[in-house]
Structures are given as structure tokens and as C-alpha cells.
Amino acid sequence: MRNITISLDDETAAWARRLAAERDTSVSRLVADLLAEKRRSGEAYQAAKRQFFARTLRPLSRPGDRYPTREELYDRPVLRRR
């Protein structure tokens, strides 16, 4: 573990102390846990993004295939102009 020093405004520092007390932990552990969770969620997002863009794209090329209409996509009735 590394020790670092951070600066917080008074209101944020008071909030962090209250939250740490509610969770029965120290402000240091609270910040470490929050940063670790942020890192994990960022890594998970990047992995999901890589997986999505690694897919093979397939055009609608079979006979009878078509793109849905806007109304079908949004389940809206067709409005007819007069």
C-alpha cells in the first residue's frame, strides 16, 4: 500500500468523515475503496466495449430482410398527412 495526501474542501471532508463513520471505516479506506471500484468499473466498461466492437458485422442481405420502419422501432402509429 502507498500513502498519498489529498486536499478536500471543508464540506467534502465533512461528508467523507460522515460516510466513513456510517460504513464503520476510515476516510482513507473509504477513498481507497471508492477509487478501486471506479477502476474496476472502468476496466469492465472497456472490456465490454472491446467485445462489442470485435463482433463481425452482418448486413441484412437475405431475400426478404429489411430494416424496420421508424414506427415499428418506436411502436408508434403511422400519422397520415392530409
N, C-alpha and C positions, 0 to 999 in steps of 0.2 A: 504494500500500500504506500502511496505517496501522499504527503501532506501538501495542501495548497491553501492559499489565502484568497478569499473573495471579499468584495465590498458590496454591501447592500444598503439601500436606503432604510431609514428607521422603520417605516411601515412594513416593508417586505421582511425585514429581520424579525419584527414582532410576529408577523404572520407565520414565518418559518418556525419560530420557537413554539408558538401555539400548536401548529400542526405536528411538530416533532413530539410534543408532550402528549397530544391525543393518541399518537401512534406508539407511545412509550419507547422513544428512541432519541438519539441526539440529532442536532441540526446537521452535524457532519454526516451521519449515517443517512439521514433523510435526503440530503443533497446527493450523496453517492448513489443511493437507490434510484432517485429520480433521473439522474444522468445515465445510469446503466440501463434503465427502462427505455429512455429516449434513444440510446444507441441500438438496443435490440429491436425496437420497432422500426427504426430507420433501416437497419440491415434486412429485416423481414420485408419491408416495402421494396427495397432494391432487388431482393431475390424474386419477389413476385413480378416486378416489372421486367426483369430479365427473362423470366419464364414466359411471360405473356408475349414479348417481342420475339422470342425464339420460335414461336409457333409457325407452322407452314400455312401461308395464306392460300385459301382456295376460292377462286371466283365462282360465281353462280353460272355454271356452264352447261349443266344438263338440260335437255329439252324440257320445257315447261317451267323451269325455275325462273323466278322473277324476284325483284326486290319488293318488299311490302310498300304499300302506299302510306302516306302520312297518316291518313285516317286509321288505317289498320295498326300502325305503330302506337298511336295515341288514343285509340278506341274512341274516336270522335265521329259523330255522324257527318255525312257529306253535306256541306252547305251549298245550295244551288243559287247562283246569281240569276236575277231576272233580267 
